[in-house]
Amino acid sequence: MVSDSELKVAVLGLGYIGLPTAAVIARTGARVLGVDVHEHVVETVNSGKVHIEEIDLDGLVSGVVARGNLRASLHIEPSDVFVIAVPTPFRENHAPDIGYVLKAATTVAVVLKAGDVVILESTSPVGTTEKVAALLAQLRPDLKIPGHCTGSADVAIAYCPERVLPGRILVELIDNDRVIGGITPRCARKALQFYRRFVRGACVTTTAKAAEMTKLAENAFRDVNIAFANELSLVADHMGVDVWEVIRLANRHPRVNILSPGPGVGGHCIAVDPWFLVSAAPEQTPLIRTAREVNDGKVDHVIAQASAMVEADPAARVACLGLAFKANIDDFRESPALKIAVALANRFGERVQIVEPYADALPACFDGTGATLIDVDSAIETCASFVVLVDHDVFRSIPLDERAEKQVYDTRGIWPDQPAPGRSEALRLAS
C-alpha cells in the first residue's frame, strides 16, 4: 500500500461514524474524500465545521480541512481505499434494510480499479459483505472480485464494524480493538494494513461473516443485559421498592453487575442490531427477541407513569428533560426519550415543555402538538413537574433546593436525594 501522504481514501457517509472516521484517517496525512448525499453536510464539512455533536470533532475537522487532507463532495472519485459507513435501518417488520449499503457499493463500482480495497463498516446482517462482493462482480466483470474468481483477486473486500461510544468516538476509533473480516484471508490482510495506520488497539482478522456476527452479538448481549435491568425496574415498581437501591446492593456481590434501567433503549446500534439476528434466525433467538420487546415495552410503561403524574395536577406544566438517546450528545436516533416526549406532547399539548440542551429547535415530530423548547432555568421557574428522560450533565447539576418542591419522575436515577414521591420507578402518586 502507498505511503500515508499518497494514500487516497473515500469515506461514503459523513454521519456519526463516517465523519469522525474520515477526520481520524485524514490526521495521518492521507488525502480523504468524504462523500455524502446531503448538500448541507458537504458544505458544512468543506467550511471546516461539523453538523454533529461529538467531543473534539470540530477542532479535528477544522484542522484537517485547513491542511487540505479532508474535503467533502456529493460525488465519488477514484481512490485507493473505500470505506462504506452508511445507515442500515430496519423496516416496519424489523427486517434489515441494506439498500444504502448496496447503493454505496454501486457508487464505488464506477471508479473501482485493480489494487483497491473496499471496506464495509456499517453494522449489517450476516452475509452483507458477500452481497457487496457479488454486486461488484456483476457491475465490474472486467475486475477479478474475491469470491467470484479463480486465483488472486484484483481488489480486496472486507468488513470491519465500528465499536465506539458516542461522546468518546475519536478516542475509541484509535484505542479500541478492531475485528477485520475478509472475503478471503488475503482481503483481511489488505484491510489490516490500512487500519494499522491509525488504530492503536489490536486488529484481529477473521472471515467477513464472523466479523458481521461479532458486531451483532456485541449489541445483542448489551440489549439482553439492559432488558434485565428494565424488567427488574418494572418488578420493583410493582412491589413499591426502589430499584436503584436494589441494584446498588445487588452489585456488591462480586459476580453481579446489573446495569442501570432507563426509559428504553435507543441509538442506531443496540435498538436495531439484535433484530438483524432475530430476522435471520427467528426460531433460534427467543431470548434476543424477548429482550427487544422488554426494552421497547419500557417506553409504554414510562408514558403511562408520566401521564398519570401529569393528570394528577391538571393545571401544571411538565418539563420533559432530554430527547437524545444517551447523555451529552445530540443523537436522537431510535431515542426512547423522544418517543415518550412526543407521546406526552400529543396528549397534553402546550402543558408540555421540552428541555434539550443539544437542540436548537424541536424535531418536526412535535409540529402541531403545542409543546415548546425551553432552557433548564425556565423549566425550573415555570414547571411543577419534571420527567427525567436523559441523564445530561446539566440535569444532574440541578441542586435539590431548586427541585425539592417538584413532582419528579426520574427514569435515569440521577437524583437519589429527591424527596418522595418522585423517586424513579418507586414513584407512587397520591390516590
C-alpha positions in Angstrom: 0.0 0.0 0.0 1.2 3.5 -0.7 2.6 5.9 1.9 0.3 7.9 4.2 0.8 11.2 2.2 0.0 9.5 -1.1 -2.9 7.3 0.1 -6.3 8.3 -1.2 -9.3 7.3 0.9 -13.0 7.8 0.2 -15.4 7.6 3.1 -19.1 7.1 2.0 -21.4 8.6 4.5 -20.5 11.5 6.8 -22.7 10.8 9.7 -21.9 10.0 13.4 -19.3 7.4 12.3 -18.3 8.4 8.9 -17.2 11.9 9.6 -15.1 11.1 12.7 -13.5 8.2 10.8 -12.7 10.4 7.8 -11.1 13.0 10.1 -9.0 10.5 12.0 -7.7 9.0 8.8 -7.0 12.5 7.4 -5.0 13.3 10.5 -2.5 10.6 9.4 -1.7 12.6 6.3 -3.9 10.6 3.9 -5.9 12.5 1.4 -9.5 11.8 2.4 -12.7 12.5 0.4 -15.9 12.4 2.3 -18.9 11.5 0.2 -22.4 12.3 1.3 -25.8 12.7 -0.4 -26.8 15.8 1.6 -25.5 19.1 0.2 -25.6 20.9 3.5 -23.3 18.2 5.0 -20.8 18.6 2.2 -20.9 22.4 2.5 -20.5 22.3 6.3 -17.5 20.0 6.2 -15.8 21.9 3.4 -16.1 25.0 5.5 -14.2 23.3 8.3 -17.3 22.8 10.5 -19.3 19.9 11.8 -23.0 19.1 11.7 -23.0 16.6 14.6 -22.1 16.9 18.3 -19.0 15.0 19.3 -16.3 15.9 21.7 -13.2 17.4 20.0 -14.5 16.6 16.5 -15.0 20.3 15.5 -11.3 21.1 16.1 -10.1 18.0 14.3 -12.2 18.6 11.3 -11.2 22.2 11.2 -7.6 21.3 11.2 -7.6 18.5 8.6 -9.8 20.6 6.2 -7.4 23.6 6.6 -4.4 21.4 5.8 -6.2 20.0 2.7 -6.3 16.5 3.9 -10.1 16.3 4.1 -12.7 17.6 1.7 -16.3 16.6 1.1 -18.2 16.0 -2.1 -21.6 14.8 -3.5 -19.7 12.7 -6.0 -17.3 9.7 -5.7 -13.7 9.9 -7.1 -11.0 7.3 -7.7 -9.3 6.3 -4.5 -7.1 3.5 -3.1 -9.4 2.6 -0.2 -13.2 2.9 0.0 -14.9 2.9 3.5 -18.6 2.5 3.5 -20.3 4.0 6.6 -23.9 4.4 5.6 -27.1 3.7 7.6 -28.6 0.2 7.8 -32.1 0.7 9.2 -34.8 -1.9 9.6 -38.2 -1.9 8.0 -41.6 -1.9 9.9 -41.4 -5.7 10.2 -37.9 -5.4 11.8 -36.3 -6.9 8.6 -33.0 -5.2 7.9 -32.7 -2.8 5.0 -29.2 -2.9 3.3 -30.3 -0.7 0.4 -28.0 2.2 1.4 -25.0 -0.2 1.5 -25.8 -1.7 -1.9 -26.3 1.8 -3.3 -22.9 2.9 -1.9 -21.3 -0.2 -3.4 -22.8 0.6 -6.8 -21.3 4.1 -6.5 -17.9 2.6 -5.7 -18.1 0.3 -8.7 -18.0 3.2 -11.1 -14.4 4.2 -10.1 -13.1 0.9 -8.7 -9.7 -0.2 -10.1 -7.2 -3.1 -9.6 -5.4 -2.8 -6.3 -8.2 -1.0 -4.4 -9.6 -2.0 -1.0 -13.3 -1.8 -0.2 -14.3 -1.9 3.5 -17.8 -2.1 4.8 -18.1 -0.6 8.3 -21.9 -0.2 8.5 -23.5 -2.6 11.0 -25.0 -5.2 8.7 -26.8 -8.6 8.7 -24.6 -11.6 8.3 -23.8 -12.1 4.6 -23.9 -8.4 3.6 -20.2 -8.2 2.7 -20.6 -11.2 0.4 -23.6 -9.4 -1.3 -21.4 -6.4 -1.8 -18.8 -8.6 -3.5 -21.4 -10.2 -5.6 -22.7 -6.8 -6.7 -19.3 -5.6 -7.6 -18.6 -8.7 -9.6 -21.8 -8.1 -11.5 -21.1 -4.4 -12.1 -17.4 -4.8 -12.9 -16.9 -8.0 -14.9 -13.5 -6.6 -16.0 -12.2 -7.0 -12.5 -11.4 -10.2 -10.6 -13.6 -9.9 -7.5 -12.8 -12.1 -4.4 -15.2 -15.0 -4.0 -16.1 -14.7 -7.7 -12.8 -15.5 -9.5 -10.0 -18.1 -9.6 -6.5 -17.1 -8.5 -5.6 -13.8 -7.0 -8.3 -11.1 -7.0 -7.8 -7.6 -8.3 -9.4 -5.9 -5.3 -9.8 -6.7 -1.6 -13.2 -6.6 0.1 -13.6 -6.7 3.9 -15.9 -5.9 6.8 -14.7 -4.0 9.9 -17.5 -2.7 12.2 -17.1 0.4 14.4 -17.1 -0.3 18.1 -17.4 3.2 19.5 -19.3 5.1 22.2 -20.8 8.5 21.3 -19.0 11.1 23.3 -15.8 9.1 23.0 -15.7 8.4 19.3 -12.3 10.0 18.5 -10.6 8.1 21.3 -12.2 4.8 20.7 -11.7 4.8 16.9 -8.0 4.7 17.7 -7.8 2.8 21.0 -10.4 0.1 20.6 -9.6 -3.4 19.2 -10.9 -3.9 15.7 -12.3 -7.1 14.1 -11.5 -7.3 10.4 -13.3 -9.9 8.3 -12.2 -10.5 4.8 -14.0 -12.3 1.9 -10.7 -14.1 1.8 -7.7 -14.2 4.2 -5.8 -12.0 1.7 -8.6 -9.4 1.8 -8.4 -9.4 5.6 -4.7 -8.8 5.5 -5.1 -5.9 3.0 -7.7 -4.2 5.2 -5.5 -4.9 8.3 -2.6 -2.9 6.7 -5.0 0.0 6.3 -6.3 0.0 9.9 -2.8 -0.3 11.3 -2.2 3.2 10.0 -4.4 4.8 12.7 -5.6 2.1 15.2 -3.5 1.5 18.3 -5.8 -1.3 19.6 -5.4 -4.9 18.5 -6.5 -5.7 14.9 -7.8 -9.3 14.7 -8.5 -10.9 11.3 -11.3 -13.4 10.6 -13.9 -14.1 8.0 -16.4 -11.5 6.9 -19.4 -13.4 8.2 -17.7 -13.9 11.6 -17.0 -10.2 11.8 -20.5 -9.3 10.9 -22.0 -11.6 13.5 -19.5 -10.4 16.1 -20.9 -6.8 15.9 -24.5 -8.1 16.2 -23.6 -10.3 19.1 -22.0 -7.5 21.0 -25.0 -5.3 20.8 -27.5 -8.1 21.4 -25.5 -9.0 24.6 -25.9 -5.5 25.8 -29.5 -5.3 24.9 -30.3 -8.5 26.9 -28.5 -7.2 29.9 -30.3 -3.8 29.7 -33.6 -5.7 29.4 -32.9 -7.5 32.7 -32.4 -4.1 34.4 -35.5 -2.7 32.8 -37.6 -5.7 33.7 -36.3 -5.5 37.2 -37.4 -1.9 37.4 -40.9 -3.0 36.5 -41.0 -5.6 39.2 -39.6 -3.1 41.8 -42.2 -0.6 40.7 -45.0 -3.2 41.1 -43.8 -4.0 44.6 -43.1 -0.5 45.7 -39.4 -0.9 46.0 -36.6 1.5 45.0 -34.9 -0.3 42.1 -31.8 1.9 42.3 -31.3 0.8 45.9 -31.8 -2.8 44.9 -29.2 -2.6 42.1 -26.7 -0.8 44.3 -26.9 -3.5 46.9 -27.0 -6.4 44.5 -23.9 -5.2 42.7 -21.9 -5.5 45.9 -21.9 -9.2 45.1 -18.5 -10.0 43.5 -20.1 -11.7 40.5 -23.1 -9.4 39.9 -23.1 -6.3 37.7 -26.7 -5.2 37.0 -26.8 -2.3 34.6 -28.9 0.8 35.1 -32.5 0.8 33.9 -33.9 3.6 31.8 -36.9 4.7 29.7 -36.0 2.2 27.0 -33.1 1.7 24.6 -32.1 4.0 21.8 -29.4 4.6 19.2 -28.8 3.1 15.9 -26.9 0.1 17.3 -28.5 -1.6 20.4 -32.1 -0.7 19.5 -31.6 -2.1 15.9 -28.9 -4.7 15.6 -30.5 -7.5 17.6 -33.4 -7.5 15.1 -30.9 -8.5 12.4 -30.2 -11.7 14.3 -33.8 -12.3 15.0 -34.7 -11.8 11.4 -32.0 -14.2 10.2 -32.8 -17.0 12.7 -36.3 -16.4 14.3 -36.6 -19.9 15.8 -33.1 -19.7 17.4 -33.5 -16.3 19.0 -36.3 -16.3 21.6 -34.2 -14.6 24.3 -32.9 -11.8 22.0 -36.4 -11.2 20.7 -37.8 -11.0 24.2 -35.1 -8.6 25.3 -36.0 -6.3 22.4 -39.7 -6.5 23.3 -38.9 -5.8 27.0 -36.9 -2.7 26.2 -39.4 -1.4 23.6 -42.2 -2.0 26.1 -40.5 0.1 28.8 -41.3 3.1 26.7 -45.1 2.4 27.0 -44.6 1.9 30.8 -42.9 5.3 31.2 -45.6 7.0 29.1 -48.3 5.6 31.3 -46.4 6.6 34.5 -45.6 10.1 33.3 -49.2 10.6 32.1 -50.6 9.6 35.5 -48.3 12.3 37.1 -49.4 15.0 34.6 -53.1 14.1 35.1 -52.7 14.4 38.9 -52.2 18.2 38.5 -54.3 19.3 35.5 -53.2 22.9 35.6 -49.5 22.4 36.0 -46.8 22.4 33.3 -44.5 19.5 32.9 -40.9 19.6 31.7 -39.5 16.6 29.7 -35.8 16.6 30.4 -33.9 15.4 27.3 -34.6 13.9 23.9 -31.3 12.3 22.9 -30.9 8.5 23.3 -28.0 8.9 25.7 -26.3 11.6 27.8 -24.4 14.6 26.4 -24.9 14.0 22.7 -27.3 15.4 20.0 -28.2 12.0 18.6 -32.0 11.3 18.6 -31.9 8.1 16.5 -34.4 5.5 17.9 -34.4 7.5 21.1 -37.0 6.4 23.7 -36.8 9.8 25.3 -38.0 11.3 22.0 -40.9 8.8 21.7 -42.0 9.5 25.2 -41.9 13.2 25.0 -43.8 13.2 21.7 -46.5 11.0 23.2 -46.9 13.3 26.1 -46.9 16.4 23.9 -49.7 14.8 21.7 -51.7 14.1 24.8 -51.2 17.2 26.9 -50.3 19.8 24.3 -48.9 23.1 25.4 -48.6 22.0 29.0 -45.5 20.0 27.9 -42.2 21.9 27.8 -39.1 20.3 26.3 -35.6 20.8 27.7 -32.9 19.6 25.4 -29.6 21.5 25.6 -28.3 19.7 22.4 -31.1 21.0 20.2 -31.7 24.5 18.8 -35.2 23.6 17.7 -37.7 20.8 18.3 -37.8 18.0 15.8 -40.6 18.0 13.2 -42.4 15.3 15.1 -43.5 17.9 17.6 -45.2 20.1 15.0 -48.8 20.8 15.9 -48.5 19.5 19.4 -48.2 22.8 21.2 -45.0 21.7 23.0 -42.2 24.3 23.2 -38.5 24.1 23.7 -37.2 25.9 26.8 -33.9 26.0 28.8 -33.2 24.5 32.1 -33.7 27.7 34.1 -37.0 28.4 32.5 -38.2 24.9 33.4 -37.2 25.3 37.0 -39.1 28.6 37.2 -42.3 27.6 35.3 -42.8 23.8 35.5 -44.2 22.0 38.6 -43.3 18.5 37.3 -40.2 17.0 35.8 -39.9 13.8 33.7 -36.2 13.0 33.5 -35.6 11.1 30.3 -31.9 11.7 29.6 -29.1 12.0 32.1 -27.3 15.0 30.6 -24.7 16.5 32.9 -26.7 19.8 33.0 -29.7 18.0 34.5 -27.5 16.2 37.1 -26.2 19.6 38.2 -29.6 20.9 39.3 -29.4 21.1 43.1 -32.0 19.8 45.5 -33.2 23.2 46.6 -34.2 24.0 43.0 -36.3 20.8 42.6 -37.4 19.9 46.2 -41.0 21.1 45.6 -41.2 19.5 42.1 -43.2 16.3 41.3 -40.4 14.2 39.7 -40.5 11.0 37.6 -36.8 10.2 37.3 -36.3 7.3 34.8 -32.5 7.6 35.0 -31.9 7.7 38.7 -29.9 10.9 38.6 -31.4 12.4 41.8 -31.1 10.0 44.7 -31.8 12.8 47.1 -35.2 13.7 45.5 -37.9 13.7 48.2 -40.7 11.1 47.7 -42.9 10.9 45.8 -40.7 11.1 42.7 -38.0 8.5 43.0 -37.9 7.0 39.5 -39.5 3.5 39.4 -40.6 3.8 43.1 -42.9 6.7 42.1 -46.2 6.5 43.9 -48.8 9.1 43.2 -51.2 10.0 45.9 -54.6 8.4 45.3 
